[in-house]
Amino acid sequence: MKRTLLALIAPPAAVARHGCVTCTAAPIGVFWLGGLAGIGYGLAGGALGSLFGPGFLIAAGVLLWLIAAAWARLVIRGVESDLLHRADSTHDHQVEPADEDPFHQLRSNV
């Protein structure tokens, strides 16, 4: 429950400790900050507010915030699934790299 609530309030903080921060928290943070900026700009009645109306900017900001929250929740669920080693976990189904040189065929034809 705490993680879901944190994913709704501050999605980057919810996923910061799960996986690579630059792969998960940074892109989610961009959506979240874009949502905050859209909501704030819409409430302030910015330049785009006069073109589309402040409701459009607020709705776009809320949409971006919801996308960030859903993305954060999916990341948390995926990490939990991998840690529990369920049947659909990618953690148990990884292909081990071969010991041979990947350029062996290219070098033998030269």
C-alpha positions in Angstrom: 0.0 0.0 0.0 2.8 2.4 0.8 4.5 1.8 -2.6 1.2 2.3 -4.5 0.6 5.6 -2.6 4.1 6.7 -3.2 3.8 5.8 -6.9 0.7 8.0 -7.1 2.3 11.0 -5.2 5.9 10.9 -6.4 6.5 8.2 -9.0 10.3 8.8 -9.4 10.8 8.4 -5.6 8.9 5.1 -5.7 11.2 3.5 -8.3 14.5 5.1 -7.4 15.6 2.1 -5.4 14.4 -0.5 -8.0 16.9 -1.2 -10.8 18.9 1.3 -12.7 17.9 4.9 -11.7 18.7 6.4 -15.1 16.7 3.7 -16.8 13.6 4.0 -14.6 13.4 7.0 -12.4 14.7 9.6 -14.8 12.2 9.0 -17.7 9.4 8.6 -15.2 10.5 11.8 -13.5 10.3 13.7 -16.9 6.7 12.7 -17.3 5.9 13.5 -13.7 7.6 17.0 -13.8 5.9 17.6 -17.2 2.6 16.9 -15.5 3.4 19.2 -12.6 4.4 21.9 -15.0 1.3 21.5 -17.1 -1.0 21.7 -14.0 0.9 24.7 -12.6 0.9 26.5 -16.0 -2.8 25.8 -16.5 -3.7 27.1 -13.0 -1.6 30.2 -13.7 -3.4 30.7 -17.1 -0.2 30.7 -19.2 0.1 31.6 -22.9 -1.2 28.2 -24.0 -4.1 28.7 -21.6 -5.5 31.5 -23.7 -5.2 29.3 -26.9 -6.6 26.0 -25.6 -8.1 27.1 -22.3 -6.6 26.4 -18.9 -8.7 23.2 -18.6 -6.7 21.6 -21.5 -3.4 22.3 -19.8 -4.6 20.9 -16.5 -6.0 17.8 -18.2 -2.8 17.3 -20.1 -0.8 17.6 -16.8 -3.0 15.1 -15.0 -2.7 12.7 -18.0 1.1 13.0 -17.8 1.0 12.4 -14.0 -1.2 9.3 -14.4 1.2 7.9 -17.1 4.1 8.4 -14.7 2.2 6.7 -11.9 1.2 3.8 -14.0 4.7 3.4 -15.3 6.2 3.4 -11.8 3.7 0.8 -10.6 4.6 -1.4 -13.6 8.3 -1.1 -12.7 7.7 -2.0 -9.1 5.5 -5.0 -10.1 8.1 -6.2 -12.5 10.9 -6.0 -9.9 8.8 -7.8 -7.3 7.9 -10.5 -9.8 11.6 -11.1 -10.6 12.5 -11.2 -6.9 9.9 -13.8 -6.2 11.1 -16.1 -9.1 7.6 -16.8 -10.4 7.0 -18.8 -13.6 6.9 -15.6 -15.7 10.0 -14.2 -14.1 12.8 -13.2 -16.6 15.3 -13.7 -13.8 15.2 -17.5 -14.0 15.0 -17.6 -17.8 18.2 -15.9 -18.9 20.4 -17.3 -21.7 24.0 -17.8 -20.5 26.6 -16.4 -22.9 28.7 -18.9 -24.8 32.5 -19.0 -24.1 33.5 -18.9 -27.7 34.7 -15.7 -29.4 31.7 -14.0 -31.2 34.0 -13.0 -34.1 35.4 -16.5 -34.6 33.6 -17.1 -37.9 34.6 -13.7 -39.3 38.3 -14.3 -38.4 38.4 -17.8 -39.9 37.2 -16.6 -43.3 39.9 -14.0 -43.7 
